[in-house]
């Protein structure tokens, strides 16, 4: 018997409506796996499996937040350090007052950095992107910390560059060495070597634009060259049952199966509210934020506790941890549908999980939460 009948029905309806071709689900409660399955197709003619690897998009960002917190614990940076303390060239054009905390809470105000592109040369990709972001002008009239506007990718790129400069390792190596491999996330990457791309073969799932009459494959996201790029704001790959281990570690106060990635105090710090009651000028909704993690959003469902935290991926996915229920729930779909369809899909799925697990009654009212109305491009990597 399917352990999540209501939640699975939401996904099956989404396939029927053409919102996605397939989906991958992972749910655990009190450290025990409740559901770990896939339905539909990873791409036309290829079944989605629990080991398929569809792009994470912005579900990648929490790995950056954890990396920054690790360096904070090790005394190599402070959260209120100016970015320019570690990357001096970032101070160009008046950005010297932007701090690491501003990047983590999306209150920095230089969203023009999200439009920076490279020449396409993998050997110079990282240096070109960092230099381009450093040269961007801040938004006019934006005092860092006083306004909120989600940065699709540039903020996380700068945080990853700070980690690189204080630690010495490229971020794609750091995140493997310090987060993924210790947690047993062997098939998770933010910058995948081309030889591994070839080995994975059909496990590489494809994202689709499902806003039209027929799904359109976004093949460019799946090429070896694209996946080789380190894109900290949105280029992660890996199965959901492995990504769940990061959230299970956070619920475990920084430890999972004997591997510790953060202290309990650091976990409390990054999952607490640091941005409260602010209207996000990118998402067009009031959203609370921790340090690199969203807190208690619409996508987490009507029954999530006020301490629930996590992160979504552009018009496709959501990962949530709820400390009050010791619950991890992750949904990855391969369809980028229209904004309202997407957020209703997430909210319906997440709410159904709570009902399926007996954490809420089927007719419970729950809590109303603001739904984002962001006009995000369907090919974003943030």
N, C-alpha and C positions, 0 to 999 in steps of 0.2 A: 504494500500500500504506500502511496506517495505520502511522505511525512508532512508536506506542506500543501494540502489540496487547494486551499483558497489562493495562496500565493502563486502556485503553479498555474491555476486557471487564469490569473491576471496575465501571465506570460504567454499562455496559449492564445488568449484573446488578442494580445499584441501581435503575434505571428499572423493570426487570421486577418487583422486589420492592416497588416503591412508595415507596422511600426519597426519591426526587426525580423531578421531571418531566424535568429536563434538567441540563446541566452545561457549564461553560466551562473550558477547559484552556489553560495556557501553560507551556511548558518551554523553557529555553535552556541551552546548554552552551558554556563558553568564549566567551560573547558571541554565539553563533550560535543562532538560533531553531531548535529541534528540532520543536516542535509548537505550533500556535496554532489551536485548533478548538473547536467546540461540538457537542453532541449533544442530541437530545430537544427539549423545548419550554420556552420562556421562561414561558409560561402556556398554559392549555388552548387549542389551536388556533393558537398562534403559535410558530414555530420559534425555538429558541435559536440565536443567531449569535455570531460572535466579537466583535461590536459591541454585544451586549445588555448592559444595565446593571442587574444585580441588586444588592441592598444588600450592602455589604461587612461590615456589623456591625463586630466588633472588629478586622477587618483595617485599619480606619481608624486605629487607635492608633499604629502606627509613624510616620505622618506627623506626629503630635504630638511624638513622641520626637525626630524630626529637627529640628522647629522649635525645640524647647528646646535641642538641641545647637548649632544655629546661633546662638542668642542667647548661649549659653555661650562660643562661639568669639569672638563680638563683644564680650565683656567686660561684657555687660549683666546677667548673673546668674552665680551659682555653683551647682553642683549641690547643695551642702549648705546653701544658703540656706533659712531657714524660709519657708514659703509666705507667712506673714504679713508678711515683709519687703516683699513686692511687692503683696500684697492684705491690708492690715491687718485688715480685718473678719473674715478667716478665723480669727483667733486666738480667736474666741468659744468659750466652754464648754471651754477647756483644750486647744485644738488648736495652741497657739503653738509647740510643739516639732516639729511635722510639717514635714519638709523636702521639697524638690523630689525628692531621691533616693528618699525614702519613697514618693512618688506614682509615680515611674517603676518602682519595684520591687514595688509593691503590698504594702507593709509598713506603711502609714499607720494603718489601723485606724479608719476612719469610714465603713464600708460602708452605713450608713444614708443617706448622701448619694445612693445609687443610687435611692432611693424618692422623691426630690424631683421634683415636677411643676410646670408653669407653668399659668397661666390659659388658655393657648391663643392669646393675643394675640401675633402675630408681632413687633409693634413693641416689646414689653416682654419677650419670651421669654428672651433671654439674661440680662438683669439679674435677672429673677425666679429663674431656675435658679441662678445664681451666689449670690444672696442666700440662697436656701434651703439650698444646700450649706454656706455659711459658718455658718449657724445650727445645723447638725447637731451633736449631741454625739458625742464619740469613744466607741468601744466600751469598756465597763468593763474595767479591768485590762489594757488593751492598751498596752504600751510601744512607741512607734513604732520600727520596725527590728528588733524581737525576735520578731515573729510575722508570718506571711504570710497574706493573704487577698485574692484578686483582687477589685478594685473594677470593677464592670461599666462605669461611665461617669463617676462623680463625680470621680475622680482626674484623668482626662484633661480634664474640663471646667475644673478648677482650673489645670492646666498651661497650657491654651489661654488662660485669663484672664491668667495671668502673662505669657505671650507678648504678649498684647494690651496689657498695661499697660507693659511695657518697650519695646515697639516702636511702639505707637500705632495700628496697623491692627487691625480686627476679624479674628478668626482665619480666618474664611471667605475673606477677601481675602488675608491673609498666606499661607495655604497655597497658594493659586493663584499668587500673585506669586513666592514664594520656592522652591517645590518643584515643583508640578505643571507650570506653564507652562515653566520652564527645562528640565524633563526631557521635554517634548513630550507631557505627559499632559493634552491639551487637553479631553478629555471627562470629566475627573475632578473631583469636587466634594465639599466638606464644607459644605453649604449651597448649594443650587442655585437660581438665580433662577427665578421662575415662568415667565418667557418662554422660558427654555431648556428647562424641563420640557415645555412645549407643543411646542417644536420637535422634541424627541426622540421624542415619540409612542410607537410600539410598541417602540422600543428600550428603554424602561423595563420591565425584567423584574420578575416578581412572586415573592416568597418564599411558601412554603407550609408549613403545619403538616402533616407526614406521619406523625404518631404514631397516627392513627386508621385506620379502614378506607378512607377516601377522603381525598385531599389537600384542605386548606382554605386558600384564598387569604388571605394577610395583606395585604389591599388597603390598609389604613391606612398602611402603610409607603411606598406608592407615590404618594400624593397630592401635589399641588403644595405644599400647606401644610406637610406633613411634611418633604418634601425641601428646603424653603426654610430649615428650622431648621438651625443649626450645631450638630451633635452630634458633638464630637470623639472620643467614645468608641465611636461605632458608627453614624454616619450617612453614611459615605462612599459614593459611587457612581462607577462607571466600568468600562470593559471590562478584563478581566484582562490583555490584551496591553499595556495602558497602565499598569496597576498594576505590572506586572513591571519597568517602567523604574526605579521606585524601588529595587527590590531589585538590579537590574543596576548601578545607580549605587553602591549600598553595596558590592557585590562589586568594583566598579571603584575602590575606596578613595575614594569620594565623588564620582566623576566619571563622566559618560556622554556620549559624543558631543560632547565639548568643553564641556559644562555641568557646573560644579562646584557641588555643594550642601553638601558638608562636606569638611573636611580628612581625610587618612588617619588622623591621630591621633584625631579625633572619632569616626570610624567604628569604630576599634578600641575606643574607650571604650564606645560604646553597645551593641556586639555581644558584649563580654566578659561573663563571669559576675560579677554583683554580688550576687546572692542565690543561695546554694549550699546544697543539701541541706535546704531548709526545706519543711515540709509546708504546703500551701496549704489554708486552712480554707474556702475557697469551692469550689475545684476538687476537694477531697478527694484530693489526690495530692501527692507530692513533685515539685516542678517548679523547675528553675533559671531564673534571670531575668537579663537584661541591664538596660539602661536603656530600658525601654519595649518590649523585645523578649524573647520566650521563647527559651530555648536548648536544643536537642537534646531535643525532647519526643516523646512517643509518636506524635503526629500526623504527625511528620516521617518516620516509617517506621523499620524495623529496621536499615537500612543507611546512614542519614544519619551524617555524621561528628559527633564530639563538639563541633565548632565551628559546626554548623548553627544558624541562627537564623531567626526569623520570627514570625508571629502568625496565629491562627485567627480565624474569625468564628462567632458563636453557632450551634452545631449544624448548620453548613452548609458551612464553607470553611476553607482553609488556604493560606497563602503561606509558602514556605521558600526560604532561600538557604543554600547549602552551600559555604563557601569552599574546602574541601579538594578538592572536585570541580568548582569553578567552575560551579555548577549553580543555576538558579532553577526552582522548580516551584510552580505555583499551580493549585489546584482550587477552583472556585466552583460549588456546587450550589444549587438553589432548593428544597431540601427539608430542613426541620428535623425529623429523625427522632429516635427515642429515643437516649438518651445512648450506650449501648454500641454500637448500630448505627452511630451517627455516627463514633465514634472508630475503630471497626474499619474503616469505609469509608475514612477518611483514611489510616490506617496501611497498609491493603491497597493503596490507590492509590499512595501515596508509595513503598512498597517495590517495587511493580511497575514504577515508573518507573526505579528503579535497575537492576532486572534487564533491562528493555527496552533500556537504554542500555549494557549490558555492564559496569556498575559493581559488580555483585554477581551471583553465580551463582544460578540459580533455586532450588537446594537449599541455599543458604547459610543458616546459622542466624541470623546477625545478633545484635542485642542486645535483650534485654528491657528495656522501659521502663514506668514507672508509667502506667496509664490513668486519666485524670480521671473522677470520678463526681459531677459537679456537677449539681444539680437546677435547671437554668436554665429560666426561662419561655420558651415558644415565641415570644413576641412582644417579646423584649428588643431594645433598640437598643444594647446594649453587648457 
